Amino acid sequence: MKFLDFFSKNSWWSILGGILPACAAVICLPLLALLHGAEVFSYVSLLCSVFLFLIVYDFGLSRSLHHFIPSLESEKDISEYLKSSMLIGVLLGLVAMATVYILSEPFIRGWLKPSEKILGELITSFKIIALGLIPSILISVYRGALEGKGEFRIANLAKMVSGCSLFFFPLLVYPISPSVLAVAFALVASRFFSFYIYFLLSERYLPTIFGFGVISRIKNIINYSLYAAVAGFISSGFIFLDRFFVAGYISTSELSVYILSQDIMSRYLLLPWSLAIVLVPLMAKSDKTEEQSQACTSWYKKVSLLNLFYLLVLLLFTFFIAPVFTIDAIDKSAIIIVLVLAIGVMAAAYSQLPLVSLFAKGKVKLLMFVFLFESFVYVLIAPYVFDVYGVVGASFTWSIRLVFEALLLRSMLNRYIRNK
């Protein structure tokens, strides 16, 4: 099959798998903000953020399958990698569950500092979402295996269900109970439901994870995913988890604007990421090829057009975002926040191909050191900026870092494809 044919078929599935969850987010998040109010929504969005983060972060397991599976030919080898990844995923999920359960109370009391009226319910809610961590990680393992094998149709059908349920379940449960606790249960239910869908759809395309088959690839996966986990945590965390850090410096009303703007606009990143992920089987090849170079050039042209369209649409709808909030101080700064964050989102769009390509090529150590350096600079500068400039400073910090990252990652990818 010619590469262009392969790309065309799978990219449409991948784009659809990104568009539907993005639409669900655009519909559901503003409704949740209106129904719950600014303070409660800021906490609801933090609960959602845990699973949003795990959609893009999986402790390096899907990245490792992107790297290994394209070179495998036998079902036996694929089965060994899949089972080994599942076992590691369960163990990591147990550790993550214990961590979230133990740290929830000190984090909420000492950092978020909510009102006494909601304190107990919020602590319980964060402990409840720990139950959804294992299925969330295993979902990523299934997705990574399907994408590594080139089964993008099945991967994206399951991704549509997973992404949409994450936003619709909390909305559907609101008529039953408007509490944060109900949202937590709904989010956990969405993760178990999504894992079941992945399992059902993957049965014909991946080896079974049950039985007494050999689990012999644990060392290979750990050696790769250890570095990928660190790099992926920082790169994904800067987009989806920085709000937990920012929350200690700004008010709940400001946090609502910041998170709502980020969450809605960041859904757009599913489009460039969807176009990039279908190139994994090609970019995983160790040898440079003219095909890789042409694919990169074509991808950047497509994303440039997408960014232009995104910016035009954003400018048309910007003035409909601020009126959602009724606090005057927020109304005046909301437009600035949205436009500044939009610059970061468009920069992040350009990072998607070099990021997934460098992971696929096995350049995980290099990526880890790059992101560690970024995080070191961020920790040095960000607290001062947040203290002095508040939510506007947080928005500028977020976007400037993403612009720097896009330029650096593109330079790195060019080196490994064209100039090495």
Secondary structure, DSSP 8 states (H G I E B T S, - for coil): --HHHHHHHHHHHHHHHHHHHHHHHHHHHHHHHHHH-HHHHHHHHHHHHHHHHHHH--TTHHHHHHHHGGG--SHHHHHHHHHHHHHHHHHHHHHHHHHHHHHHHHHIIIII---HHHHHHHHHHHHHHGGGHHHHHHHHHHHHHHHHHT-HHHHHHHHHHHHHHHHHHHHHTTTT--SHHHHHHHHHHHHHHHHHHHHHHHTTTS--S-SS-----HHHHHHHHHHHHHHHHHHHHHHHTHHHHHTTTS-HHHHHHHHHHHHHHHGGGHHHHHHHHTTHHHHT-SS--HHHHHHHHHHHHHHHHHHHHHHHHHHHHGGGTGGG---HHHHHHHHHHHHHHHHHHHHHHHHHHHHHHHHHTT-HHHHHHHHHHHHHHHHHHHHHHHHHHHHHHHHHHHHHHHHHHHHHHHHHHHIIIII-
